[in-house]
Amino acid sequence: MDSEGATLDTIRHWVTTAARAASAKKAENTVVLDVGDVLSITDAFVITSGHNRRQVLTIAEEVEAQVKAVGGPSPIRVEGLTDAQWVLLDYGDFVVHVFLDDVRRYYDLERLWGDAAVIAWDDEVPAAAAAE
């Protein structure tokens, strides 16, 4: 789904930046799935979770800030900020799902999209350092 001329490498950079940004805010069990072969509307999902609503919002804010800091786009749509149980940041080429722990277990997107390949990302590299 290369919209606006973004290459797959560029999208992958934005996706791994999003994962690192979540990790920087102590997100739990961050997983990046390559859903492009099984879902025609986007290339990747970043799935992560926080322990409470405040952390979910903080993670979502950090993801948005860090993706923008590396030259990435702003989300096309953001949903779930009011309840902060499942915040969805839709970037078109990729979607970031930030869950409250219990809500993540209930929806279990990793199982739902189990046919998708997992994209490796290095959680030891801070998002800002990866941009350099």
Secondary structure, 3 states (H helix, E strand, C coil): CCHHHCCHHHHHHHHHHHHHHHHHCCCEEEEEEECCCCCCCCCEEEEEEECCHHHHHHHHHHHHHHHHHCCCCCCCEEECCCCCCEEEEECCCEEEEEEEHHHHHHHCHHHHCCCCEECCCCCCCCHHHHHC
